[in-house]
C-alpha cells in the first residue's frame, strides 16, 4: 500500500513539475510595449507595432519580431534582434550593431522572406578590436530575406565577414546599400557566402566582396542584370523596395496554355451577379464555374495534416486529389496520394 501511495505522489509531483516548466517556457517571451529592455530577457512583438522613440537591445537581451511589421526611429543592437519568417523591421533612422572593442557579440537575424529596411545608415562595429579580443557583430540572413540600407553602410571588422547566409543551401538573400559603403580595409569583406547577393549602388572603400555575389560600386540594373532583383529601383533616393523585391523573389516561370478546340464547355455555374446568356457556357473545359466580384470561395479548414499522414491528423483517410486549408501551416494543401503538400506557384509543366 505504501508503494502505491508513493507512486501516486510521484505522479502528482511530476505533473506539477511539467506545469511549472510549461509556465516557464511560455513566460520567457515578454510582450514588448516600449519598456526598457534588460539583460537576460527575451521580448517579443506579434503583429504590427510602432515605437515613438529609438530602442536599445542590451547585451544578453533578445527582441523577436514574431510577425507583422515593427516601425522604429532607430535601434542600438548590443544583444540580438530577430526578425522571424515573413516579418519586417522598418526604420526611419539608423541602426548600430555592437560597440568597438566591447568584447560583446551582437547580431541581427532575418528569417525566410523577412526584411530590414531603413532610410538611415548602418554602423557595424567590431567588438573584437581588430581580432585581438573575442566577439563578433554580424547580420545573418535566411532564404529570400532582404536588407535594404538607404543610408551609408560602415563595416569596421577586418577579421570576419559582416553578413552571413543561414538559409536553405539553394536559396539566396539580398543585402542592398543605396549609398556609400566603407570598411576597415585590409582583409575586410562583406560576406564569404555566395548566396548573399550584395549590391552597392554608391562608392565602396576599404571593403572587399569576399565570396559573395557582388555588384558594385555604383551598381545599376544595367551593370549586373543577372544579379539585379525585380522590384529594386535604380533611383538611389527611392527607399522601401524590400517588400516588392520579396514579392518577386521566387522568379516563377509559366508557359502558355494548350491551344486547340475545347473538348466541351461548362454546363453548371453558381453566380451572385446577374447571369448572362453566355455564362457559364462560354467557359471551356469546365465542370463547375463560380462567379462573384466581391465574394470568396471558402474551402474546408482543418487544424493540421502532416506531410506524411499520421493517425493524429485531422483527416483520417485522405484520398488522392483532396484539397483543404491547413490552419497550423497557413497554406492550402493537396493530397497527392502519398503526401500532403502546400500548393505553391511554380512552372506549369
Secondary structure, DSSP 4 states (H G I P E B T S, - for coil): -HHHHHHHHHHHHHHHHHHHHHHHHHHSEEEPSSPPP-TT-EEEEES-EE-SS-EEE-TT-EEEEEESEEEES-EEESSEEEE-TT-EEEESS-EEES-TT----EEEEE-TT-EEEESS-EEE--TTTTTTSS--EEEEE-TT-EEEE-S-EEE--SSS-SEEE-S-TT--EEEEESS-EEE-STT-EEES-TTEEEEESS-EES-EEETSEEE-SS--TTT-TTTPPTT--S-TT----HHHHHHTTT-----PPPPS--S-B--EEEESSPPPTTTTTTSBT-SEEEE-SS------EES---SS--TTSS-SS--TT-EEEETTTTEEEEE-SS-EEE-------
